[in-house]
Amino acid sequence: MSKKTTSGTDNEVSVLEETVKQKMTAVSAIKKIEGTVVYIGPTIENIVTQNIVFNNGIPQYLREEMLKQPLISNLIVPIGQLAGARSELRNPQSTLSIVYNKIKTK
């Protein structure tokens, strides 16, 4: 039985492919955000504050941060889903809570 080894280049390619995939997902999520939405993630220094409401889509500065941190798009919710999302954040095992804790705030 032979063991397959991967070179550093293969690992670098895999990391790059994953990064591209995440950015494409973020771009697609940004395009879907319309109407009045609320950012329920942690405050990100000099970028966005927690619980800020956006009435006319996402501003460019936040779009740029979303490309750097694709998970942010999960924490932008339509105003009609705000109560449910906040409830989910209180559960430390929920997806939203886990995503919330992975956002870089500086």
Residue, then its C-alpha position, 0 to 999 in steps of 0.5 A: m500500500s503506497k502513501k500519497t504525499t502532496s507537495g507544498t504547491d498542491n497545498e497552496v493551490s488548494v488554499l487558493e482555490e478555497t479562497v476564490k470559492q469563498k470570495m465568489t460566494a461572498v460576491s453572490a451573497i452581496k448581490k442578493i442583499e436588498g431592501t432593509v437589512v440589519y447587520i447583527g454581527p460584532t462591531i468591526e472597528n472603523i467599518v461597521t457597528q453592530n445592529i446598524v440598519f441599511n435601507n438601500g442596500i449595502p454600502q461599498y465599504l462594507r462590500e469590500e470588507m465582505l470580500k475579505q471576510p465572507l462570513i459577514s454576509n451571514l450576519i446581514v438579515p432582512i428586518g423581518q427576520l431580525a427577531g429570529a436571528r437574534s434568538e439564534l445568536r443567543n444559542p452558542q451552538s447555532t450557526l449564526s453564533i459560531v459565525y459571529n464569533k469568527i468575525k475579525t473585529k480589528 
